[in-house]
Amino acid sequence: MAAVVTVPVASVESDQERCGAEEEARENEAEEENNQQAGPISTSQSRLAKLPLSRIKALMKADPDVSLASQESVFIIAKATELFVEMIAKDALIYAQQGKRKTLQRKDLDNAIEAIDEFAFLEGTLD
């Protein structure tokens, strides 16, 4: 007197499809975690900054006015430096391309500094 139970059968994915879907889900979760960090103190902070934070901290401490430098301040200085270098390099690249070159030269940086008001504070620094 066995009871018969009928269960609807859904389409069964192959193991490879299931593994691929799980892998994609894990990658998406990892991307979301990187994009939604709680703050600059997280463990993936070193991946967010391209410059070595230990060297930035050493440079900051070389200033006699700086006695302590928090990790947050070191990270912010590193990020600001990266953005500054990127900005001036992109502007200097325009002058290199006008000269039909792919390599930045000192004269390209000089031209960018002279032409863009934001870089006025750098005038004379490359002399």
N, C-alpha and C positions, 0 to 999 in steps of 0.2 A: 504494500500500500504506500508506495512512494508517490509523493506529490510531484507534479511536473511544473517546473517554473520556466517561463519563457522570458528571455531577456533580449531586448532589442539590440542588435549588433550595429555599432557605429563603424564608420570606415576606419580602418586601422592604418596609422601612419607607419612607414618603415622606420627602423631604428636610426638610419642616417638622417631622415627628415626631422625626426624628433630631436636628435642631438644638435642638428644645425639650428633649429628653432630655439632650443635652450641656450645655445652658445650666443645667438643674436640677442636674446633677452638679457643675458649676463653682461654683454658688451654695452647694451643700451643703459642698463642700470649703472654700470661703471661710469659711462659718460655723464649721466644725470648727477651722479655723486660728485664728479669733478666740477660740473657747472654750478651745483647748488651747495657750495661749501659753507660751513658755518662761519668762517672767518679766516683771516690770513694765518692763524696759528695752526691750522690743520697739518697733518703729516705729509700731505702732497704739496706743501708749500714750496719745497725745493724744485718741484716740477714746474711750478708756475713762474718761477724766476729763472732766467737764463744765465744771469751773472752769478758767480759764486758768492753766497751770502757771507761766508766767513771772511772773505777778502773785503767785502763792503763794510763789514763790522770793524775790521782792522783799520781801514781808511777813516772811518768815522771816529774811532778812538784815538787816531793820530792827532786829531784836533784837540788842543789843550782845553777848550771850552766844553768838551764832551767827556763826561766821566762814565756814564752808563748809557747803553743803547739797547732798547728792548728789541725783541725779535720782530715785533710789528713795525717799528720804525726802520729797522734794517731792510725789511721786505719792501716797504713803501719807497725807500730811497733807491733800492735796486730796480724796482719796477719803473720809477720815474726816470732813472738813468737809461734803461732800455728804451723807453718811449722817446726820450730826447735823442738818443743815438739813431734810432730808426727814422725819426723825423728829419734830422739834418742829413742823413745819408740819402734819403729819398729826394730831398731838395738838391743835393749835390749831384745825384744821378741824372737829373734833368740837364745840368750843364755838361756832364760827360756825354750824354746822348746827343746834345747839340754839337759837340765836337766829334761825333761819330766814333765814340769809344765806349767800351764796356767796363773799363777799369776806372775807379775813382782816383783822381789825383788831387794833390794839395790845392791846385788852382781852382778845382771844382768846389772844394770846401770854402775857399776864399770868396769865390763868386756867390755862393749861397749865403755866406755871412754878410756880404755887402748888400745883396739884393733884398734880403728879407729882414724886416724890422725886428722880428722876434729874436734874431740872432745878433742884434746890435751890441749886446754886452760882450760878445766874443771878438769884436774887432781888435786887431792887434795881438791876439793871443797866439797866433801861429807864426809870428815873426821870430 
